[in-house]
Amino acid sequence: MELRLATKDDMPQVVNLIKIILDDMELPILLNNPESEVMDLFVKTFQSDTYAKLADTIVAVQDGEVAGVAFGYDGSNEEPLLAEFGNHFDAKLPKQPVFTEPEAVEKEWYLNSIAVNPKFQRQGIGSKLLNEIPHYASQRGLTKIGLLVDLANPDAERLYRRSGFKDFKTQMVSGHEYKHLQKEI
């Protein structure tokens, strides 16, 4: 298995994995618009130069297939990254927010999404991706990693806590309550 930054060609597979998380979030943009069009716009957004510059999309590739993904960024870059969604979505769909509340805090590498293809689960890929993140955070000059975990997902919370994440705060995103955890690196 290879761990590396995603290429533009990887993005359709990446977005399919991230969709697992997006479905759980019950985002209005997904509920109120044609799914294929929304997912195509996610791919175009993730393929943009802005995302290539301001975010890290780390993939685990096995046998030529994206087996897992960890997507994150410096929390201070959240606003321009969200604006990039508007650049793509507003031109094709009625104007509406893709994401409604900020998630990240400044001076942390914010793990926005981590997902493993169901076909590759229970093989330690999520842990390997988590272990790779400090490298990318350090490259961006950051000493903390942050993430949100849904209160209804105790298995994920246990994984993060085993990896050294601790309570930071609780916050609401899209009507769901999450724990914001952080880890010093």
C-alpha positions in Angstrom: 0.0 0.0 0.0 1.2 3.5 -0.9 0.5 6.7 1.1 0.8 9.9 -0.9 -0.9 13.1 -1.8 -3.9 12.7 -4.2 -3.6 13.6 -7.8 -6.4 15.3 -9.8 -7.1 11.9 -11.3 -7.7 10.4 -7.8 -10.4 13.0 -7.0 -13.5 11.1 -8.3 -12.6 8.1 -6.0 -11.7 10.5 -3.1 -15.0 12.3 -3.4 -16.9 8.9 -3.4 -15.2 8.0 -0.1 -15.9 11.5 1.4 -19.5 11.1 0.4 -19.9 8.5 3.1 -19.3 11.3 5.6 -21.4 13.8 3.7 -24.4 11.5 3.7 -24.2 11.2 7.5 -24.1 15.0 7.8 -27.4 15.3 5.9 -26.2 18.5 4.1 -29.0 20.4 2.5 -27.0 20.8 -0.7 -27.1 17.1 -1.1 -30.7 16.7 0.0 -32.1 19.4 -2.3 -30.1 19.0 -5.5 -29.4 16.2 -8.0 -26.7 14.0 -6.4 -24.7 13.4 -9.5 -24.4 17.1 -10.2 -23.4 17.9 -6.6 -20.8 15.1 -6.6 -19.4 16.3 -9.9 -19.0 19.8 -8.4 -17.3 18.4 -5.4 -14.8 16.7 -7.7 -14.2 19.9 -9.6 -13.7 21.8 -6.4 -11.2 19.2 -5.0 -9.3 19.3 -8.4 -8.9 23.1 -8.2 -5.6 24.8 -7.9 -6.9 26.4 -4.6 -7.4 23.0 -3.0 -4.0 21.8 -4.3 -2.3 24.8 -2.7 -4.2 25.2 0.6 -5.2 21.6 1.5 -3.7 18.2 1.8 -5.6 15.2 0.4 -3.7 12.1 1.5 -4.6 8.8 -0.1 -3.9 5.2 0.7 -3.7 3.4 -2.6 -3.8 -0.3 -2.9 -3.8 -2.2 -6.3 -4.4 1.1 -8.1 -7.5 1.9 -6.1 -8.0 4.6 -3.5 -8.5 2.5 -0.4 -8.7 5.5 2.1 -8.4 9.2 2.3 -7.6 11.8 4.9 -8.3 15.4 3.9 -7.3 18.4 5.9 -5.9 21.9 6.0 -4.5 24.7 8.1 -7.5 26.0 10.0 -6.7 29.6 8.9 -7.3 28.4 5.3 -10.9 27.3 5.9 -12.5 30.5 4.6 -10.8 30.5 1.1 -11.4 26.8 0.8 -15.1 27.3 1.5 -15.2 30.2 -1.0 -13.8 27.8 -3.6 -16.9 25.7 -3.2 -19.0 28.8 -4.0 -16.9 29.5 -7.1 -17.9 26.1 -8.5 -21.4 25.6 -7.0 -22.9 29.0 -7.5 -22.3 28.9 -11.2 -24.3 25.6 -11.6 -26.9 25.5 -8.8 -29.1 28.0 -7.1 -27.0 30.0 -4.6 -26.9 28.1 -1.3 -24.2 27.3 1.2 -22.4 24.0 0.9 -21.3 24.1 4.5 -23.0 26.4 7.0 -20.7 26.7 10.0 -16.9 26.9 10.4 -15.3 23.7 11.8 -11.6 24.4 12.1 -9.7 26.7 14.4 -6.6 28.7 13.5 -3.2 27.2 14.0 -4.3 23.6 13.7 -4.1 21.1 10.8 -7.8 20.4 10.7 -8.7 16.8 9.7 -11.9 17.6 7.8 -12.5 14.0 6.6 -11.1 10.6 6.9 -12.7 7.6 5.2 -11.8 4.1 4.2 -13.4 2.2 1.3 -15.7 -0.5 2.9 -13.8 -3.1 0.8 -10.6 -2.2 2.6 -11.9 -1.7 6.2 -10.4 -3.5 9.2 -6.9 -3.5 7.6 -5.5 -0.6 9.6 -5.7 1.9 6.7 -7.4 4.6 8.9 -4.7 4.3 11.5 -2.0 4.5 8.8 -3.6 7.7 7.4 -3.8 9.2 10.9 -0.1 8.4 11.5 0.8 10.2 8.2 -1.0 13.5 9.1 1.7 14.9 11.5 4.2 14.9 8.5 1.8 17.2 6.5 0.9 19.3 9.5 4.7 19.9 10.2 5.3 20.9 6.6 2.7 23.6 7.0 4.4 24.8 10.2 1.6 23.5 12.5 2.0 21.8 15.9 -1.6 20.7 16.5 -4.1 18.4 14.6 -7.8 18.9 15.2 -10.9 17.1 14.1 -14.6 16.7 14.8 -16.1 13.4 15.9 -19.9 12.9 16.0 -21.1 12.1 19.5 -23.0 9.2 17.9 -19.8 7.6 16.7 -18.0 6.2 19.8 -15.9 3.8 17.7 -14.2 6.7 15.8 -13.7 8.6 19.1 -11.9 5.6 20.6 -9.6 5.4 17.5 -8.8 9.1 17.8 -8.2 8.9 21.6 -5.9 5.9 21.1 -4.0 8.1 18.6 -3.5 10.8 21.3 -6.4 13.2 20.6 -7.9 15.0 23.6 -11.1 17.1 24.3 -10.9 20.7 23.1 -14.5 21.8 22.8 -18.0 20.7 21.7 -19.6 22.4 18.6 -22.6 22.2 16.3 -22.2 21.6 12.6 -25.2 21.2 10.3 -27.5 20.5 13.2 -25.3 17.8 14.6 -23.3 18.0 17.8 -19.6 17.1 17.6 -16.6 16.9 19.9 -13.7 18.9 18.6 -10.6 16.9 19.6 -7.0 18.1 19.3 -3.6 16.4 19.4 -0.2 18.0 19.9 2.6 16.9 17.5 
